Amino acid sequence: SRITAVPQFEVGTAPAHRAFVHAQLRLLSGRTPEAKKDLSERVAQVLRRLSPRPAGVMVQLSVEIVDMDRPSYVKERL
């Protein structure tokens, strides 16, 4: 798991206070579209519950599933 804070960002072009929470899940390929949809919905549900909602700020939430090519993936413990 990794969390990255983005110190500077721009969301859209309207002069409004905006922020975002984005989760990217990188999974080894092979899961069905239904399994990926279920997983992204579960992650979004947790983010909805735990994400801060500052007054006067519109927070956008998104979840992205990325397939990693199983045959070319390498993982080692050194």
C-alpha positions in Angstrom: 0.0 0.0 0.0 1.2 3.5 -0.8 -0.4 6.9 -0.1 0.8 9.9 -2.0 -0.2 13.4 -1.0 -0.3 15.8 -3.9 0.8 19.3 -2.6 -0.4 21.2 -5.7 -3.2 20.3 -8.0 -5.9 21.8 -10.2 -9.4 20.2 -10.6 -11.3 21.6 -13.5 -11.4 25.2 -14.7 -14.1 26.7 -12.4 -12.9 29.0 -9.7 -14.1 26.8 -6.9 -12.5 25.1 -3.9 -12.0 21.5 -5.0 -10.1 18.5 -3.9 -9.9 14.8 -4.8 -9.3 11.4 -3.4 -8.2 8.8 -5.9 -7.4 5.1 -5.4 -5.5 3.1 -7.9 -5.5 -0.6 -7.5 -2.9 -2.5 -9.5 -3.9 -6.1 -9.7 -2.4 -9.1 -11.6 -4.4 -9.7 -14.7 -7.0 -12.5 -14.8 -9.9 -11.2 -12.7 -13.4 -10.9 -14.2 -14.9 -7.5 -14.9 -17.5 -8.3 -12.3 -14.8 -9.0 -9.6 -13.0 -5.7 -10.5 -16.3 -3.8 -10.3 -17.1 -5.3 -6.9 -13.6 -4.4 -5.6 -13.7 -0.9 -6.9 -17.2 -0.3 -5.3 -15.9 -1.7 -2.0 -12.9 0.6 -2.0 -15.1 3.6 -3.0 -17.4 2.8 0.0 -14.4 2.9 2.4 -13.1 6.1 0.9 -16.6 7.7 1.2 -16.6 6.9 4.9 -13.1 7.9 5.7 -12.3 10.9 3.4 -12.4 14.3 5.0 -15.0 16.8 3.8 -13.8 20.3 4.5 -16.6 22.9 4.6 -16.9 24.8 1.3 -14.8 22.2 -0.6 -16.1 19.9 -3.3 -14.3 16.6 -3.0 -14.2 14.3 -6.0 -13.7 10.6 -5.3 -12.5 8.0 -7.9 -11.3 4.4 -8.0 -9.3 2.9 -10.8 -8.4 -0.7 -11.4 -5.3 -1.3 -13.4 -4.4 -4.8 -14.8 -0.8 -5.7 -14.5 0.5 -8.2 -17.1 0.9 -11.5 -15.1 3.5 -13.1 -17.4 5.9 -10.1 -17.2 5.4 -9.2 -13.5 8.4 -9.9 -11.3 8.4 -9.7 -7.5 11.3 -10.6 -5.3 12.3 -10.4 -1.7 15.9 -9.4 -1.2 
